[in-house]
Amino acid sequence: MKDMERFAELAGLEGLHPRLSTELLQDLLNTGLQNALLVRGPNYEDLSGLELQFSQLKEAVAKRCTVGFRYRKAEGAKNVNGVQPYQLVNHDGIWYLAAMDAGQLKAYTFTKIEGLLLNHDDRFEPDPSVVQKLEEEDSIWLNFVKTEVVLKIDREVASYFQRRKLIGGQKVVKALEDGGLIVSGQIAHPNQIWPTVRAWLPHVRIISPEHLQTELDQQLRAYLDAH
């Protein structure tokens, strides 16, 4: 059961049940309770044909050796060398390689990595501050420099933000008298917050930094003018 508990933690099941315990694991494995429990997790990407590369990256992380690869981007592929692989992270069903590249912590989409090469002669010692950062991070935007954003949430959708975190580092700052919320979070890039606000329009608005809401308004106006 200790091994199963460790597996549950590694698989990100801590919040699946009111209490991660032997009871939960026994329930999940109890055929008599199959109809009582149904878990609909995220849809996972298909990694067929990439098993070897995935295994090689796990080896690089475990042995602390640097890697090189070609990385596909919208503007074309680029060569990346001397990368220090820290962890393979699955976020919302997508695998990423968390790695230090020229002193910067980055997240590389696993399926965009090609021509992987392990350099067993070039080892590195993990930086404790990077390890701590990865343990505390709740998004895939790994920039060390974060900006605080503050949102106003209307009462119509407040319960969704109370039930689970919808933005990185989410905290409820204040409950409003009308049933709404003031919520804060930490972002590394505007694209980390704009999709969430768009998804909950017109019931969510960015109140700080103001320029993020102004830019979002401009994007929406440009979209409406084009359509």
N, C-alpha and C positions, 0 to 999 in steps of 0.2 A: 504494500500500500504506500510505503514511502516513495518508491519509484513512481507510482502512479500520481502521487501528489506533486512530485517534481515535474512529471510530464505535463500535468494540468497547468502548472505555473508557466512552463516554457511555451505552452500552446496558447497562452493569453486567456485562460479560462477563469481568472481570479474573480471577475465580476459576473460570471454566468449564473451563480447560485448565491442566495443570501449569505452562505457561509461555505468557503472552500474547505472541505473536511472529508474525512473518511466516509461520512454519510452521503455526501454528494457523489463520490466515486462509486460507492456501492449502488446508489440509485441508478447511475448511468449504466452500470454493468448488469443490473438486475433485469432479466428478461420479463419478469412479471410487471415491470413498470414501463415497458417500452411505449405503451399508449399514453402514459401519464406525462412523459417528457418529450418535447420536440424542439430541437435547436436548429434554427435557421441562421447560419453564420453567413459571412460575406462570400460572394462568388470569387473563387480563386482562379488566377490566370493559368493557362495551360502551358506547362513547362516540358512537354514531350519533346524529346530529342536534345534537351539541354541538361540531362542528368549528370553527365560527365563534368561539364563546366561547373555545375552547382557543387558537386563533390570536390572539385579542385579548389573552389573558393573557400569551402569549409576547411580544407586542409591548410590553405594559406592563412586563414584566421587563426587556426589552432597552432600552427608552427611559427606564426609571426614573421612570415616572409613577405617581401613586397611583391607586387604584381604589376603587369603591364597589359594593356588591351586597346583595341579600337572601340570607340564609343560613338554610337549612332545618334546624331542630333538632327533637328529639322533642317539646319543649314548645311548638313553634311557630316561625315564621320571625322573624328579627330583621334590622334594617338595620345594615349595617356600612359606615362611611365613612372616607376618609382612610387606607386601608390601603396600606402600602408592600410591593409584591410583590417577593420576592427570588428565588424559584425555584419551578419546577414539579417535583415529586418523585414518582417512581413507587415505591411501597413495596408489595411482595407483590402486584403487579398492580393496585393502586389508585392513582389520581393524587390528589395533594394540592398545594395552594398554600401554600408556606412564606412567611409574611409578618409584618411588624412591625405590630402594631395597638396604638396608644396605649402604645408603649414595651415591649410584650410580644411575644415571638416565638411565633407560633401556626401550626398546620397546619390548613387548611380543606380538607375533602373537596371535590374539584372538582365532582362531580356534585350537590352540595347547594347550589352557587352559582347564583343566578338574577339576572336583570336587571343584568348587569355593565355598569358605566360606567367609562370611562377618563377621567381628568382630566389632559389633556396640559399644562395650565397649572400643575400642581402637581408639580414634580419633586423627587426626593430623591437624596442621595448615600449609597450603601450603607455601612453601618458595618462596618469590617474585622473586628470581633469577631463580628458576626453571620455574615459570610461564612465565617469560620474555623469557627464552630459548626456550620454546615450541612455543611462539608466533612468534619468529624470525626464527625458524628452518624450512628449506624447504626440508628436507629429513627425513627419519625414523631412520637414524643413529644418536642417541641422545647423544653420548659421548661429555662431555664438552671440552675435549682436541681434537683439530682439527689440521690437517696438511695441509699446503697450497700446492696445486699441480698446475703446470703450463703446459699447453698443447700447441703444435703447430698444428694448423688446416690448412690443405691445402685449396686452393681457391675452389676446386671442391665441398666441403661440408661446406664451411664457412657460407653460407646463413642459413643453418639449425641451427647453433649455434647462429646466430644473431636473428633468429625469436623467439626462446624460450630457456629456460635454460635446458641443458642436463646433467649438473653436479651440485652438491650442492654448493650454494654460488657463482654461476658462474658470472664472470665479464670479459668483453673484455678489456684486458690490452693494446693491440696495434693492429692496422690494418696494415698489411704488404703491401709493394708496389706491390707484385705479386697477391694481392687479398686474401691472407691467413690471419689468425688471430693468435694472442697470447692470450690465455684464461687462467684465473686462477680460482681456486675453493677451497673449504674447504672439507676435508674428515676426517672421524673418523677411517676408515679401508680401506686397499687396495681394498677389494672387492667392494667398493663403486665406484671405478674409472675404474678398469680393464674391467668389462663388457662393459662399454661405449666405451672404446678405441678399444676393440675387434670388436664391432659392426661397427665401422667406419674405420677399416683397409682397405687399407694402408694409409688413408688420415689424421690420427690423431696419434700423438706421444707425449709421456710424456717427457718433457725436464727437469722437476724438481719435486720431487727428482729423481735423475738419477737411483737410485737402483730399483725404481718401474718399469721403462721401462726395466731394465736388467732382473728383475724377470719375467716380462711378456714375454720377448724374450725367456727365458728358458722354460716357459710353452708352448709356441708355438712350439719350437723345439722338446720338449718331445712329444707333440701331433702328430707332423708330423712323428717322428721316430716310434711311436706306430701304425700309420696307413699307 
